[in-house]
Amino acid sequence: MNDFPSLELVALPLAGSSTLSRGRRWPLAPRLVIGRASGNDVTVSSPAISPRHVQLEFRHARWWAQDLGSENGTLHNGDFLNDAELVDGDVLELPDGHCFVVHLDEERDVSNSALENAVLAQPDDEALWNVWADWLLEQGAPLGARLRGQLPSSTPPSQALLPAPRVDGEEPLVRPALGSLSGSGDARFLRTMARRFRTGWLDVEWARGLPRRAVIRAPGPFRLANETPGALVERLFEEPAFRFLRALEIDPLSFGSGARVAEEVDGLLEVLSRVRAPPALEAVRIGPMPELEPSAAHREAWTRVLKQSPRLATPIERLFFSSGNASLEVVSAPKEVQVHPKPRSTVGLVLGEPNFIGQLDECAVQLSADDDHEASRLALRIDRDNGRWFIEDVAGRAGIRGAQLKVNGRNTRLAHLRDGDVLEPCGGFTLRFRLR
């Protein structure tokens, strides 16, 4: 079906079944309603969907999307929808995981396989990227403008300039320069992964305006039942924006513990051996995990993964990595805040279990600040549960108004931690979490 303009179903729920098929299109009439009831233009049979959930309507010579008071809401480019004007390429995501792309402009094929393959063959050749970007700009393709920049303009400079930590004496898979995008254009570019990005499920390092390295993890203990690392990897691999992804790290331990972790790892390896990986992918790491010796089944699955991904070269011995001793490095502190004890430059503040950050004497990281400074209200806990490090805003949990904790630029009260994470307990006070 080539109706124009149209609505295309581009992703199905991460788990469970659907009566719809990916790739199906519906022509946009003056009004199109999506919901659970059978009389709608698009019927989605799911208890998470309201009978009349969301509508697309042509008014004032523009297309608009409006949530019809649904119980669980609708996401528009990763943000909750009320009433918003649509542009070509916008993504609407229903709460059960059905994702639609709005096509308002006539589609044109501006791909150049010769140039793309040349970049894939030599992904570090700046001249090839420039030739491809020039060609795209001549065709009027917006991707050409993105390729001209090294990082999206909304990436916080404080994160972009952080040096890369080392793990086991080697360069890590993912640097802590994990940017935060903002604006509908960037979210639309990530399509069905926009919500995961904005809520911390997906961290990205950017190069030439494209995702270069990514981390998939559950940011905290609260998650949807169908969010699994394998399913998220599968959805990420479907996105055109990640075609040039070079490295991927997955954190199964953040999704559960005990037997659940073993299930997540087995499911993850099954997905990696079944789904075609991005052609530029060179490295995959799984962890941090408790000590895990790869089994015969793990080795067999990983052999299948390597066979179907010619650039991927991570040996099974490097695939799983464990969590170890942890420390904090003080990146910056306002002059009004004194940190005790002062960290040693080589190892920082070595952490035990548990650790508290605040003004009390029993805090491992003790702060001195004036009573009117937001640092005086800090009460943070860093601890390890089932081998997984996390940070918690204890003051926020108790209902005490404290400073706003940020992890990698995102506001949070509880977050799992991985090597290189940037913690900002309050404005101007920045720490870096390290695993040893």
C-alpha positions as CSV (number, residue, x, y, z in Angstrom):
1,M,0.0,0.0,0.0
2,N,1.5,3.3,-1.1
3,D,-1.1,5.7,0.1
4,F,0.1,9.2,0.9
5,P,0.1,10.6,3.5
6,S,0.0,7.5,5.7
7,L,0.7,6.0,9.1
8,E,3.1,3.0,9.2
9,L,3.5,0.4,12.0
10,V,7.2,0.1,12.5
11,A,7.5,-1.8,15.7
12,L,5.5,-4.4,17.7
13,P,5.5,-4.9,21.5
14,L,8.8,-6.2,22.9
15,A,7.0,-9.2,24.3
16,G,3.6,-10.9,23.6
17,S,1.6,-11.2,20.4
18,S,-0.1,-8.7,18.1
19,T,-2.9,-9.0,15.6
20,L,-1.1,-6.4,13.4
21,S,2.0,-6.9,11.3
22,R,5.0,-4.6,11.0
23,G,5.1,-2.5,7.9
24,R,1.4,-2.2,7.5
25,R,0.1,1.3,6.4
26,W,-3.1,3.2,6.9
27,P,-3.9,6.2,4.7
28,L,-4.5,9.3,6.7
29,A,-8.1,10.4,6.2
30,P,-9.2,13.8,7.7
31,R,-9.4,11.9,11.0
32,L,-7.9,8.5,12.0
33,V,-8.6,7.0,15.5
34,I,-6.4,4.3,17.1
35,G,-7.9,2.3,20.0
36,R,-9.0,-1.1,21.4
37,A,-12.6,-0.8,20.2
38,S,-13.4,-2.7,17.0
39,G,-15.0,0.4,15.3
40,N,-11.7,2.4,15.2
41,D,-9.7,3.0,12.1
42,V,-6.8,1.1,13.7
43,T,-7.7,-1.5,16.3
44,V,-5.0,-2.6,18.7
45,S,-6.2,-5.5,20.9
46,S,-4.4,-4.9,24.2
47,P,-5.7,-4.2,27.7
48,A,-3.1,-1.4,28.0
49,I,-4.9,0.5,25.2
50,S,-8.1,2.5,25.8
51,P,-11.2,1.9,23.6
52,R,-10.5,5.3,21.9
53,H,-6.8,6.0,22.6
54,V,-5.4,8.6,20.2
55,Q,-6.5,10.3,17.0
56,L,-4.7,12.0,14.1
57,E,-6.6,14.9,12.5
58,F,-6.2,17.3,9.7
59,R,-7.1,20.8,10.8
60,H,-5.9,24.4,10.1
61,A,-3.9,23.0,7.1
62,R,-1.8,20.9,9.4
63,W,-1.8,17.3,10.8
64,W,-2.2,17.0,14.6
65,A,-2.1,14.1,17.1
66,Q,-4.3,14.2,20.2
67,D,-4.5,11.8,23.1
68,L,-8.1,11.1,23.8
69,G,-7.8,10.9,27.6
70,S,-6.4,7.4,27.5
71,E,-5.6,5.7,30.8
72,N,-1.9,5.0,30.0
73,G,-1.1,7.8,27.7
74,T,0.6,8.1,24.3
75,L,4.2,9.0,23.5
76,H,5.1,11.4,20.8
77,N,8.8,11.2,19.9
78,G,9.4,9.9,23.4
79,D,7.4,12.5,25.3
80,F,3.8,12.1,26.6
81,L,1.3,13.5,24.1
82,N,-1.5,15.9,24.8
83,D,-2.1,17.8,21.5
84,A,0.8,18.3,19.1
85,E,1.4,19.2,15.5
86,L,2.9,16.5,13.4
87,V,5.8,16.6,11.0
88,D,7.1,14.0,8.6
89,G,8.9,11.2,10.5
90,D,7.2,11.7,13.9
91,V,6.8,8.6,16.0
92,L,3.8,7.7,18.1
93,E,4.2,4.9,20.6
94,L,1.4,3.2,22.5
95,P,1.9,2.0,26.0
96,D,1.9,-1.7,25.0
97,G,4.8,-1.1,22.6
98,H,3.1,-0.6,19.2
99,C,5.0,2.2,17.4
100,F,3.9,4.1,14.3
101,V,5.7,6.5,12.0
102,V,3.8,9.4,10.4
103,H,4.6,9.9,6.6
104,L,3.5,13.3,5.5
105,D,6.0,14.0,2.6
106,E,6.4,12.0,-0.5
107,E,9.1,9.4,0.1
108,R,12.3,9.7,-1.9
109,D,15.2,7.2,-2.0
110,V,18.3,9.2,-1.2
111,S,20.4,6.2,-0.3
112,N,23.8,5.7,-2.1
113,S,24.9,2.1,-1.3
114,A,28.4,2.7,-2.8
115,L,29.1,5.6,-0.5
116,E,27.6,3.9,2.5
117,N,29.6,0.7,1.9
118,A,32.8,2.7,1.5
119,V,32.2,4.3,4.9
120,L,31.4,0.9,6.5
121,A,34.6,-0.5,5.0
122,Q,36.7,2.3,6.4
123,P,34.7,3.9,9.3
124,D,37.6,6.0,10.6
125,D,38.3,7.7,7.2
126,E,37.1,11.3,7.6
127,A,37.3,12.0,3.9
128,L,34.8,9.3,3.1
129,W,32.3,10.6,5.7
130,N,32.7,14.1,4.2
131,V,32.0,12.8,0.7
132,W,28.9,11.0,1.9
133,A,27.7,14.0,3.8
134,D,28.2,16.3,0.8
135,W,26.2,14.0,-1.4
136,L,23.3,13.8,1.2
137,L,23.3,17.6,1.5
138,E,23.0,17.9,-2.3
139,Q,20.0,15.6,-2.2
140,G,18.4,17.7,0.6
141,A,18.6,14.8,3.1
142,P,18.7,16.0,6.8
143,L,21.1,13.3,7.7
144,G,23.8,15.1,5.7
145,A,23.6,18.0,8.2
146,R,24.0,15.6,11.1
147,L,27.1,14.0,9.6
148,R,28.7,17.4,9.5
149,G,28.8,17.6,13.3
150,Q,30.8,15.4,15.7
151,L,28.1,15.6,18.5
152,P,24.5,16.9,18.7
153,S,24.5,20.5,19.9
154,S,22.4,19.5,22.9
155,T,25.1,17.1,24.3
156,P,26.3,18.6,27.6
157,P,29.9,19.7,27.1
158,S,30.8,18.6,30.7
159,Q,30.0,15.0,29.6
160,A,31.5,15.2,26.1
161,L,34.9,16.2,27.4
162,L,35.3,13.6,30.1
163,P,38.4,11.4,29.5
164,A,37.9,7.7,29.0
165,P,38.5,5.5,32.1
166,R,40.4,2.2,31.7
167,V,39.2,-1.2,32.6
168,D,41.7,-4.0,33.3
169,G,44.4,-1.9,31.8
170,E,42.6,-1.6,28.5
171,E,40.4,1.1,26.9
172,P,36.8,0.6,28.0
173,L,34.1,-0.4,25.5
174,V,32.1,2.8,26.2
175,R,33.5,6.1,27.4
176,P,31.5,8.1,30.0
177,A,30.7,10.7,27.3
178,L,27.1,9.5,27.1
179,G,25.2,12.5,25.8
180,S,21.6,13.6,26.4
181,L,19.5,14.7,23.5
182,S,16.7,17.1,23.6
183,G,14.2,18.4,21.1
184,S,11.8,16.5,18.9
185,G,14.2,16.4,15.9
186,D,16.7,14.3,17.8
187,A,14.1,12.1,19.4
188,R,12.5,11.5,16.0
189,F,15.9,10.5,14.6
190,L,16.1,7.7,17.2
191,R,12.5,6.7,16.4
192,T,11.3,3.7,18.6
193,M,14.3,4.0,20.9
194,A,13.6,7.6,21.8
195,R,11.7,6.8,25.1
196,R,14.4,4.3,26.2
197,F,17.0,7.0,25.5
198,R,15.2,9.7,27.4
199,T,14.5,7.5,30.4
200,G,18.0,6.1,30.7
201,W,17.5,2.6,29.3
202,L,19.8,3.5,26.4
203,D,23.0,5.6,26.7
204,V,24.7,6.7,23.6
205,E,28.1,8.1,22.6
206,W,27.9,10.1,19.4
207,A,30.3,10.5,16.5
208,R,29.5,12.6,13.4
209,G,25.9,12.9,14.6
210,L,25.3,9.1,14.6
211,P,25.3,6.6,17.5
212,R,28.8,5.1,17.7
213,R,28.7,3.2,21.1
214,A,25.7,2.3,23.2
215,V,24.8,0.9,26.6
216,I,21.6,-0.9,27.4
217,R,20.6,-1.2,31.0
218,A,17.6,-0.9,33.4
219,P,18.2,2.5,35.1
220,G,16.4,1.5,38.3
221,P,14.3,-1.1,39.9
222,F,11.0,0.0,38.3
223,R,10.5,-1.3,34.8
224,L,7.9,-2.8,32.5
225,A,7.6,-6.5,32.6
226,N,8.3,-6.9,28.9
227,E,11.5,-4.8,28.9
228,T,14.3,-7.4,28.6
229,P,17.9,-6.8,27.4
230,G,17.4,-9.2,24.5
231,A,14.2,-7.5,23.3
232,L,15.8,-4.0,23.6
233,V,18.8,-5.2,21.6
234,E,16.5,-6.5,18.9
235,R,14.7,-3.2,18.7
236,L,17.9,-1.2,18.6
237,F,19.2,-3.4,15.7
238,E,16.1,-2.6,13.7
239,E,16.7,1.2,13.8
240,P,18.4,2.8,10.8
241,A,20.1,5.3,13.1
242,F,22.2,2.5,14.6
243,R,23.5,1.1,11.3
244,F,26.9,2.5,12.1
245,L,27.0,1.4,15.7
246,R,30.6,0.2,16.5
247,A,30.3,-1.1,20.1
248,L,27.5,-2.3,22.4
249,E,27.5,-3.0,26.1
250,I,24.5,-4.7,27.8
251,D,23.9,-4.9,31.6
252,P,21.7,-7.9,32.3
253,L,22.2,-7.7,36.1
254,S,20.3,-4.4,36.2
255,F,17.2,-6.3,34.9
256,G,17.2,-8.8,37.8
257,S,19.3,-11.1,39.9
258,G,19.9,-14.8,40.6
259,A,18.2,-17.2,38.2
260,R,16.6,-14.2,36.4
261,V,20.1,-13.0,35.3
262,A,21.0,-16.4,33.9
263,E,17.7,-16.4,31.9
264,E,18.4,-12.8,30.6
265,V,21.9,-13.8,29.5
266,D,20.7,-16.9,27.7
267,G,17.9,-14.9,26.0
268,L,20.3,-12.2,25.1
269,L,22.8,-14.6,23.4
270,E,19.9,-16.2,21.5
271,V,18.8,-12.8,20.1
272,L,22.4,-11.9,19.2
273,S,22.8,-15.2,17.3
274,R,19.4,-14.8,15.5
275,V,19.1,-11.1,14.6
276,R,21.3,-9.5,12.1
277,A,23.7,-7.0,13.9
278,P,24.6,-3.6,12.5
279,P,27.3,-4.2,9.8
280,A,29.8,-1.9,11.6
281,L,29.5,-3.6,15.0
282,E,33.0,-4.5,16.3
283,A,32.7,-5.2,20.0
284,V,30.1,-6.5,22.5
285,R,30.4,-6.7,26.2
286,I,28.0,-8.1,28.8
287,G,28.2,-7.0,32.4
288,P,29.2,-6.0,35.0
289,M,28.3,-9.5,36.3
290,P,29.3,-11.6,39.2
291,E,32.1,-14.1,38.4
292,L,30.7,-16.0,35.4
293,E,32.5,-18.8,33.6
294,P,31.2,-19.2,30.0
295,S,29.5,-22.5,29.6
296,A,29.5,-24.8,26.5
297,A,26.1,-23.4,25.5
298,H,27.5,-19.8,25.8
299,R,30.4,-20.6,23.6
300,E,28.3,-22.3,21.0
301,A,25.9,-19.3,20.8
302,W,28.7,-16.9,20.6
303,T,30.3,-18.8,17.8
304,R,27.1,-18.4,15.8
305,V,27.1,-14.7,16.6
306,L,30.7,-14.2,15.3
307,K,29.9,-16.2,12.1
308,Q,27.1,-13.9,11.1
309,S,28.9,-10.6,12.1
310,P,32.2,-10.5,10.2
311,R,33.5,-7.3,11.9
312,L,32.6,-8.5,15.4
313,A,35.8,-9.7,17.1
314,T,35.1,-9.9,20.8
315,P,36.4,-13.3,22.1
316,I,34.2,-15.3,24.6
317,E,36.8,-14.7,27.3
318,R,36.2,-10.9,27.0
319,L,32.5,-11.1,26.5
320,F,31.5,-11.2,30.2
321,F,33.1,-8.8,32.7
322,S,32.6,-8.7,36.4
323,S,32.0,-5.9,38.9
324,G,34.8,-5.2,41.4
325,N,35.8,-2.7,44.0
326,A,34.4,0.7,43.5
327,S,35.6,4.3,44.1
328,L,34.5,7.8,43.5
329,E,36.6,10.6,41.9
330,V,35.7,14.2,42.5
331,V,35.6,15.9,39.1
332,S,34.4,19.3,40.4
333,A,33.2,20.9,43.6
334,P,31.9,24.4,44.2
335,K,34.2,26.5,46.5
336,E,31.4,26.5,49.1
337,V,31.5,22.7,49.5
338,Q,34.4,20.9,51.2
339,V,34.8,17.2,50.7
340,H,36.3,14.9,53.4
341,P,38.4,12.9,53.2
342,K,40.2,14.4,50.3
343,P,40.4,11.8,47.5
344,R,43.8,10.5,46.5
345,S,44.5,11.3,42.9
346,T,45.3,7.7,41.9
347,V,42.3,5.7,43.4
348,G,39.9,8.4,44.6
349,L,37.6,7.5,47.5
350,V,37.4,3.7,47.9
351,L,33.8,2.6,48.6
352,G,32.6,0.0,51.1
353,E,29.1,-1.3,51.6
354,P,27.1,0.8,52.3
355,N,28.4,4.4,51.8
356,F,26.7,7.6,52.5
357,I,27.3,11.1,51.1
358,G,26.2,14.0,53.3
359,Q,27.1,16.1,56.3
360,L,26.7,13.4,59.0
361,D,29.8,12.0,60.7
362,E,29.1,8.4,59.6
363,C,29.1,9.4,55.9
364,A,32.0,7.9,53.9
365,V,32.0,11.1,51.8
366,Q,31.5,13.9,54.3
367,L,30.5,17.4,53.1
368,S,30.9,20.7,54.7
369,A,28.7,23.5,53.4
370,D,26.6,26.4,54.7
371,D,23.1,25.6,55.8
372,D,21.6,27.6,53.0
373,H,23.6,25.7,50.3
374,E,21.8,22.8,48.6
375,A,24.8,20.5,49.4
376,S,23.8,20.7,53.1
377,R,20.6,18.8,52.4
378,L,22.3,15.9,50.6
379,A,21.7,12.3,51.8
380,L,22.9,9.8,49.2
381,R,23.5,6.1,49.6
382,I,25.9,4.1,47.4
383,D,25.6,0.3,48.0
384,R,25.8,-3.0,46.3
385,D,22.9,-5.5,46.0
386,N,23.5,-9.0,44.5
387,G,26.8,-7.7,43.1
388,R,25.2,-4.6,41.5
389,W,26.2,-1.1,42.6
390,F,23.4,1.5,42.9
391,I,23.0,5.1,44.1
392,E,19.9,6.2,46.0
393,D,18.7,9.6,47.1
394,V,17.8,8.8,50.7
395,A,16.5,12.3,51.5
396,G,14.1,12.1,48.5
397,R,12.8,8.7,49.6
398,A,12.1,10.1,53.1
399,G,10.2,13.0,51.6
400,I,12.8,15.5,52.6
401,R,13.4,18.2,50.1
402,G,17.0,17.8,49.0
403,A,19.2,18.6,46.0
404,Q,18.3,17.0,42.7
405,L,20.5,14.0,42.0
406,K,21.6,13.5,38.4
407,V,23.2,10.5,36.9
408,N,24.7,11.0,33.4
409,G,22.7,14.2,33.1
410,R,19.3,12.7,34.0
411,N,17.3,13.4,37.2
412,T,16.8,10.3,39.3
413,R,16.3,9.1,42.9
414,L,17.6,5.6,42.3
415,A,19.9,4.3,39.6
416,H,22.2,1.4,38.8
417,L,25.8,2.3,38.3
418,R,28.4,1.2,35.8
419,D,32.1,2.2,35.3
420,G,32.4,5.8,34.2
421,D,29.0,7.0,35.3
422,V,28.9,10.8,36.1
423,L,27.1,11.7,39.3
424,E,25.9,15.2,40.0
425,P,24.5,15.3,43.6
426,C,23.9,19.1,43.3
427,G,24.8,21.9,41.0
428,G,28.6,22.2,40.4
429,F,29.4,19.1,42.5
430,T,30.3,16.3,40.1
431,L,31.7,12.8,40.9
432,R,32.7,9.9,38.6
433,F,32.0,6.3,39.6
434,R,34.8,3.8,38.9
435,L,34.9,0.0,39.1
436,R,38.3,-1.4,39.8
